[in-house]
Amino acid sequence: MTYPEAIRALNNLAYDAAKACPTEEEKRQLRQICFQLDALVEALPSRTADFRGEVPALQSALVQGARI
Protein backbone atom coordinates (compact mmCIF):
# COMPACT_ATOMS: atom_id res chain seq x y z
CA MET A 1 0.00 0.00 0.00
CA THR A 2 1.32 3.43 -0.88
CA TYR A 3 1.34 6.44 1.43
CA PRO A 4 -1.58 8.17 -0.40
CA GLU A 5 -3.62 4.95 -0.30
CA ALA A 6 -2.88 4.51 3.41
CA ILE A 7 -3.87 8.09 4.28
CA ARG A 8 -7.13 7.77 2.32
CA ALA A 9 -7.89 4.42 3.99
CA LEU A 10 -7.12 5.85 7.44
CA ASN A 11 -9.41 8.80 6.72
CA ASN A 12 -12.26 6.47 5.72
CA LEU A 13 -11.75 4.36 8.83
CA ALA A 14 -11.72 7.41 11.09
CA TYR A 15 -15.09 8.51 9.68
CA ASP A 16 -16.47 4.98 10.14
CA ALA A 17 -15.26 4.97 13.76
CA ALA A 18 -16.86 8.36 14.42
CA LYS A 19 -20.19 7.16 13.01
CA ALA A 20 -20.11 4.03 15.17
CA CYS A 21 -18.94 5.73 18.36
CA PRO A 22 -21.39 5.37 21.28
CA THR A 23 -20.47 8.52 23.24
CA GLU A 24 -20.61 12.14 22.13
CA GLU A 25 -17.24 13.05 23.67
CA GLU A 26 -15.41 10.26 21.84
CA LYS A 27 -17.32 11.08 18.66
CA ARG A 28 -16.17 14.72 18.95
CA GLN A 29 -12.56 13.64 19.40
CA LEU A 30 -12.77 11.31 16.41
CA ARG A 31 -14.25 14.08 14.27
CA GLN A 32 -11.24 16.26 15.10
CA ILE A 33 -9.01 13.46 13.85
CA CYS A 34 -11.17 13.18 10.72
CA PHE A 35 -10.77 16.88 9.98
CA GLN A 36 -6.99 16.65 10.39
CA LEU A 37 -6.91 13.66 8.06
CA ASP A 38 -9.09 15.56 5.56
CA ALA A 39 -6.33 18.16 5.32
CA LEU A 40 -3.73 15.46 4.64
CA VAL A 41 -5.91 13.87 1.95
CA GLU A 42 -6.56 17.24 0.30
CA ALA A 43 -2.81 17.90 0.19
CA LEU A 44 -2.13 14.67 -1.71
CA PRO A 45 -1.47 14.92 -5.44
CA SER A 46 -4.28 13.91 -7.73
CA ARG A 47 -4.57 10.24 -8.57
CA THR A 48 -3.66 10.77 -12.23
CA ALA A 49 -0.28 9.53 -13.43
CA ASP A 50 0.47 12.84 -15.13
CA PHE A 51 0.43 14.99 -11.98
CA ARG A 52 1.96 18.38 -12.73
CA GLY A 53 1.51 20.16 -9.40
CA GLU A 54 -2.13 21.20 -9.67
CA VAL A 55 -3.94 22.06 -6.48
CA PRO A 56 -6.52 19.46 -5.42
CA ALA A 57 -10.01 20.54 -6.49
CA LEU A 58 -11.54 20.79 -3.02
CA GLN A 59 -8.65 22.80 -1.62
CA SER A 60 -8.78 25.10 -4.65
CA ALA A 61 -12.52 25.64 -4.18
CA LEU A 62 -12.02 26.50 -0.52
CA VAL A 63 -9.30 28.99 -1.39
CA GLN A 64 -11.74 30.64 -3.79
CA GLY A 65 -14.35 30.90 -1.00
CA ALA A 66 -16.79 28.30 -2.31
CA ARG A 67 -19.50 27.09 0.05
CA ILE A 68 -19.32 23.31 0.18
N, C-alpha and C positions, 0 to 999 in steps of 0.2 A: 504494500500500500504506500502510495506517495504521501508527502506532507499535505498537499492540498486536499487529497481524498480523505486523509485522517482528520483534518480540521473540519471539513464538511460533515463527516460522519459523527464527530464529537458534538458538533452544533446540533445535529438532528437528535442525537441521544439526550442532550441537555434539555431540549424542548419536550421530548417524550417524558423525561423524568419530572419536569415541572408540571406537565399535565396530569401525571399520575400521583403527584405528591399529596398526602393526606392533610398536611397542616399548612396554614396560610404563611406562617413565618418561613418555613422551609421552601415553600413555593416562591416567596419573594426573593430569597437568597438564590435559588436556582434561576430565576428570571434575570437577575443581575449577571450571572454567569453566561446566560444565553445572549444578553446584549453585548457582553465583551467578546464572545465568540462571533457574533454577527459582524463586529468590526474587523476581526481577523479574516472572516470569509470574504467580506467586501474588498479587502485589500489584496486578495489573491488575484493573479492574472486570470484573464478569461480562459475558458477551457479549450479554445481553438489552438491549433498547432502553430498558427502564424501570428502569435502574440507580438505586437509591436509597441507595447507600452501604453495602450489606451486605458483610460480610467474605467473601472467597472461601472456598469449602467446605473445601478442603484446609488452608488456614491456620487456619481456625476449629477444625478437628479437631485440629490439632497443638497449638493453644493449650489445648484441653481435655484433652490428654494421650493422645490416641488412638494406638494402635500401628498403623502403616500398613505 
